[in-house]
Each structure stands twice: as structure tokens, then as C-alpha cells.
Amino acid sequence: MDTPRPFAPQPEPLDEDSYADDHDGIEPDVAADSAGRPYVKVPEPAPLTEHGPARVIAVANQKGGVGKTTSTINLGAALAEYGRKVLLVDFDPQGALSVGLGVQAHELDTTIYNLLMERGVEIEDVILETSVEGMDLLPSNIDLSAAEVQLVTEVGREQALGRAIKPVLDKYDIILIDCQPSLGLLTINALACADQILIPLACEFFSLRGVALLMDTIDKVQERLNPDLKILGILATMFDPRTLHTREVRQRVIEAFGDLVFESVINRTVRFPETTVAGEPITSWAPTSNGAEAYRLLAREVIAR
């Protein structure tokens, strides 16, 4: 097999803290031009007159640290701004999605684990309201790690999550599932019940190589469990317009996947860790920031696709 062409040396990075004040999200024109595509304005969606049935979107990548949880929270909040009723599903035993919305996950008595594994638990008893109007949360904590072992002996184990969320499909417009960074049984459950998959991809070489394994898993799920599963798009994250490396990685992703790559690009910034501490999305923490605008653009693209 041919070895990949080595990347050119990267320039010395600037101090991120000083850079973040004016460059804390996305610069769509710069990012798009560096990847060789013209920037296309995505119009704001029309308001809804009724809600449901939900489109289920799994946010997945077996590589950790690529922005899955950050993207789930902020995309959900941006969709809610456009009048969509959104349910976020924390399907990672680490509970980062719950913590990122200000929920003390370790103190919860009832989580998605109880919904999956215990009879008599209703999904309405587990869902929590968030600080964002129109966006709810199905929380998780470390208890969920036991579900992956316990589900192995269950009949229809790959459809457990689909059965759990089915009663509320008509209540929401979009359900976003934050998957754990692996291709285990929990992630398979998410893909088995999803209509589409959104793949956050960090703009670095090793992240790019790992996409092949995820694509193979998607193919198997389509063949054996969910023939209707589609790839919604690939979201470039951890982008730094100052470095040749990240621009070249994004260019390679566009060459490989074409129009599947979103116009929206999420820059590497100190703003997102700040929102995690605050327990709220960037759209309300820093509503006029470029990061907030990046996720609003992503929300418009998701609605349009």
C-alpha cells in the first residue's frame, strides 16, 4: 500500500489565548477558500407549524477528542434557536454531554441506563429540561458502562436504544445521540436506530486515517441492521487556519467525500472549554462569537439536508 505523502512543516503557532479573542470560532470565507471551495450562504430555515416526527442523528467517531460532545450540545442549541424541538441523548458512560449542560450526572438516580435495563421506567421520567428553551436531555453517567456488558445476552440487543426513544419520536423534530469514542455495542445501538450519522473529524492526519474504520462499521450496520442509515455529513473540527497541516487535512477530506463535508468549520479555540465550565452552549454563553455563528451555520445546513 502506498504510504501517505508527508505533510509540510507547520509554522510556529501563535499564542492561542490572545488569538482566541478575535478568532474564537469559524471564518467561513477563509476556511472554505483554503479548501478550494467557494463559500455558499445557507438561508435561515422557515419556522415550523407543528413538531415531529423526529429525525434521529447519531454524532459518532471512534476517535476521542474530536468534538463530538461539543458539537452535539451546540448544534442542538442552534437548532432550538431555529424553532426545532431537540432531544439530546447522552450515550457515553463518561456523561460529558450531561456535565456540559450543567447536570451533575453522578448524582442522578435515574438515567438512560435505567431506561434501557429496568422494566417500568418510562422515558418521560428520565428526560430533563435544559437551560435552552426547546432542548431537552436524556442524561447518562458511569452506570451506562454496565449496559454494554448486560445487553450482550439480551434478545434484539442492537435495538435497545431504538425501543427506548420510540415513545417520544413524535414529540421532537431532531434527536441527537452523542456516542462514546468506540465502535462497541452502545455505538452500534445508536447507528441501528439513527436515520443519519454526523461525523466530527478533527483536522489532523491520524483522525483522517481513522475514518476508514468508521466507514466500514457504517457499511456493516447498513447491511445487517439499518439499511436506511445515511451519512448526513462530515464536520471539520479543531481547525486552525494558521497552519498548513489543518488546511491540507480538510482539503483531503473534501477530495475524498465531496459535498458530504459541511461548509461549517469549527476552529480550535479556548471558548469551548469555557462553555463546559459554565454548563451552557456557546450560543448563549457567547452568542455573538464566531464559534456560535459556526454552529448556527451548521444547524442551517443540517435542516437543509
Buried (B, 14 or more C-beta within 10 A) or exposed (E): EEEEEEBEEEEEEEEEEEBBEEBBBBBBEBBBBBBEBEBEEBEEBEEEEEBBEBBBBBBBBBBEBBBBBBBBBBBBBBBBBBBBBBBBBBBBBBBBBBBBBBBEBEEBEBBBBBBBBEEEBEBEEBBBEBEBEBBBBBBBBEBBBEBBEBBEEBEEBBBBBBEBBEEBBEBBBBBBBBBBBBBEBBBBBBBBBBBBBBBBBBBBBEBBEBBEEBBEBBEEBBEEBBEEBBBBBBBBBBBBBBBBBBBBBBBBBBEBBEEBBBBBBBBBBEBBEBBBEBBBBBBBBBEEBBBBBBBBBBBBBBBEB
